[in-house]
């Protein structure tokens, strides 16, 4: 496909002149798939995109300054295997390249070079037992920085706050004695990552566990869903990165109860 983007952004802040950003690139994309067998499908895609790059974070000297929209390039290839209606396995390779925004040696947030993320992504969706749904996923990347234009910059190989590996396991079990109710479990694992542009310091997150449950019922013919979520159920304490050179403490175990109606 081919499309012409017309991007316009205007930022106005107190005591500062309004900033205008325009971009009108041509973008293209290509997607294809091939059925190799009745259960195995190969796929591939290529695309050029335009992304809003937000504003400089509060921890930098030019905080709030809008950044120009960036153009990205992405391609991926892989296979999908589905031996039955309850099971689907996807294995793919991806490569994403876009401009790298971070704080320079003067703590000014700007575009410093290019960042590339390439690697494997895996996902498995299965139902090994009646009522049990298992979703397992992982992303294993090799992120790196190149094309740094300023010789004064001391930039490490890794982009800031980008773990190499991320894995997640989700379980959902419908109670056999109460099919309107289910319980779920989520386990999230992250590898360590760089916290500074020069990669001198690293950080890591502990294993994060979330638990919860759902209960579906009707009231006056209207379907309702009551949902309980306990985030960070094991009450892990850590510092997460909230921006360049900025960190915030994690939240304690937090329970959230909500109800939704489908009118």
Secondary structure, 3 states (H helix, E strand, C coil): CEEECCEEEEECCCCCCCEEEEECCEEEEEEEEEECCCCEEEEEEEEEEEECCCECCCCCCCCCCECCCEEEEEEEEEEEEEEECCEEEEEEEEEEEEEEEEECCCCCEEEEEEEEEEEEEEEEEEEEECCEEEEEEEEEECCEEECCCCCCCCCCCCCCCCCCEEEEEEEEEECCCCCCEEEEEEEEEECCEECCCCCCCEECCCCEEEEEEEEEEEECCEEEEEEEEEECCCCCCCEEEEECCEEEECCCCEEEEEEEEEC
